[in-house]
Amino acid sequence: GAIELDLNRFPRGAKTAKQCTLNMIRTEQELPTISIFKQKRVKGWWPFVARDENDEMELTGKVEAELHLVTAEEAEKSPVGLGRNEPDPLEKPRPDTSLMWFLGPLKSLRYFIWHNYRWLILKALGLILLLLMLGLFLYSFPGY
C-alpha cells in the first residue's frame, strides 16, 4: 500500500491506531484538514491504501508518523536521513502493566468496600481510636 499527502491540505492524523480507518482519506465527505506549513509539526496515525481487483480502496496498513517542518538553518544544524544521523527518537513508552497485577485487587476492593461502607469504616476507626485512648488513660491513671 501507499499514502499520498498534499502538504497544504491533508487529513489530520488519528490519535490511536484503532481510530485510523479508510474514512480518513475518502474524498466524499469533508474531513478536517491541516497544512504542515501552518502547524509546523504534526503527529498521528495515517492509513496505507491500495486498490483491490474490484478497483475499490482497501486498507493495507497503518503508519504512525511525526512530521516536522524546519528551516534550512535548522536542517543544516541537525541533518537526518541519507545515512547522516538518526531521526529524533520518541520517548520510551511506559509499560502497560507495571504493578497492575499487584494493585488491581486492591483497587477493586476500594471500589466495592470503600464507596459503599465509607462512613461505617470511618466511624469504626474513630471508635477504635477513642477506645484505645481511653484504655491508655486507664492504664496510666493508677500510677499518678
C-alpha distance (Angstrom), angle and dihedral (degrees) to the residues before:
residue distance angle dihedral
G1 . . .
A2 3.75 . .
I3 3.77 141.0 .
E4 3.79 128.6 -147.0
L5 3.78 119.1 -163.9
D6 3.80 124.5 -169.6
L7 3.80 99.8 -144.0
N8 3.81 91.6 -148.2
R9 3.78 94.1 53.1
F10 3.79 121.8 13.0
P11 3.80 132.0 142.2
R12 3.78 118.3 -87.8
G13 3.81 111.2 -103.5
A14 3.79 118.8 -106.8
K15 3.80 117.0 -108.8
T16 3.81 94.1 -132.1
A17 3.79 135.8 24.8
K18 3.79 89.7 -115.8
Q19 3.82 91.3 60.0
C20 3.82 91.9 49.6
T21 3.83 105.5 100.6
L22 3.80 141.1 148.8
N23 3.81 89.3 -95.7
M24 3.80 88.4 74.6
I25 3.81 93.3 71.3
R26 3.79 103.3 30.8
T27 3.80 111.0 116.9
E28 3.82 98.0 -152.5
Q29 3.79 92.9 81.7
E30 3.78 126.0 49.6
L31 3.79 108.8 -116.9
P32 3.80 125.9 -178.4
T33 3.78 109.8 -88.9
I34 3.78 132.1 -164.9
S35 3.79 136.6 -158.3
I36 3.79 120.9 -134.1
F37 3.81 87.7 -149.1
K38 3.81 91.5 61.8
Q39 3.80 100.7 38.4
K40 3.83 99.0 34.5
R41 3.81 91.1 -160.1
V42 3.81 128.8 51.6
K43 3.79 130.5 173.8
G44 3.79 129.7 -178.6
W45 3.79 150.0 93.1
W46 3.82 121.7 -67.0
P47 3.82 128.4 -174.5
F48 3.80 125.8 -119.1
V49 3.80 111.8 -140.3
A50 3.78 138.3 -170.4
R51 3.79 134.3 177.8
D52 3.79 116.6 -106.5
E53 3.81 126.1 -148.0
N54 3.85 90.8 -81.2
D55 3.83 89.4 56.2
E56 3.80 91.4 -112.5
M57 3.79 125.0 134.8
E58 3.79 113.9 -100.0
L59 3.81 127.9 -169.5
T60 3.81 107.8 -120.8
G61 3.78 101.3 168.4
K62 3.78 148.7 -28.9
V63 3.78 131.8 -119.3
E64 3.77 130.8 -160.9
A65 3.79 109.6 -147.3
E66 3.76 140.0 169.7
L67 3.80 114.9 -155.9
H68 3.81 122.5 -161.7
L69 3.79 125.0 -171.5
V70 3.79 108.7 -153.6
T71 3.78 134.2 178.3
A72 3.80 122.0 -108.5
E73 3.81 91.3 -103.0
E74 3.81 92.3 52.2
A75 3.81 90.1 47.4
E76 3.81 91.6 52.4
K77 3.80 91.4 46.6
S78 3.81 94.0 50.8
P79 3.83 109.7 21.5
V80 3.80 120.1 -173.5
G81 3.78 134.0 -178.7
L82 3.80 128.5 32.6
G83 3.79 90.0 74.7
R84 3.81 95.6 -67.2
N85 3.80 107.7 111.1
E86 3.76 135.3 -10.8
P87 3.80 115.9 -101.0
D88 3.79 118.1 -102.5
P89 3.81 104.9 -76.4
L90 3.77 123.8 -128.4
E91 3.77 116.8 -115.4
K92 3.80 114.7 -92.4
P93 3.81 110.7 -89.8
R94 3.77 119.5 -121.4
P95 3.79 116.0 -115.6
D96 3.79 114.0 -97.0
T97 3.77 93.7 -132.6
S98 3.77 113.6 29.7
L99 3.81 103.6 149.8
M100 3.79 98.5 -12.4
W101 3.80 92.5 117.2
F102 3.80 89.0 58.1
L103 3.80 101.8 36.5
G104 3.81 97.9 37.2
P105 3.81 96.5 81.3
L106 3.82 90.7 45.0
K107 3.79 91.5 52.9
S108 3.79 92.0 49.4
L109 3.82 90.3 49.9
R110 3.79 88.8 50.8
Y111 3.79 91.8 54.6
F112 3.80 95.5 43.5
I113 3.79 99.3 41.4
W114 3.81 109.1 22.3
H115 3.80 97.7 47.9
N116 3.80 93.6 47.9
Y117 3.81 100.8 38.1
R118 3.82 102.6 26.6
W119 3.81 97.4 125.1
L120 3.79 93.5 41.3
I121 3.81 90.7 52.7
L122 3.82 92.5 46.8
K123 3.82 92.0 48.4
A124 3.81 91.4 48.0
L125 3.83 91.5 49.7
G126 3.82 90.3 48.0
L127 3.81 91.3 49.6
I128 3.82 91.7 48.1
L129 3.81 90.2 49.2
L130 3.82 90.9 48.8
L131 3.83 92.2 48.5
L132 3.80 90.3 47.5
M133 3.82 91.2 52.2
L134 3.84 90.6 47.2
G135 3.80 90.7 48.7
L136 3.81 91.8 50.4
F137 3.82 89.7 48.3
L138 3.82 92.0 51.6
Y139 3.81 91.0 45.0
S140 3.79 93.9 53.4
F141 3.86 97.6 35.0
P142 3.85 99.5 80.3
G143 3.80 91.3 57.8
Y144 3.83 94.6 65.7
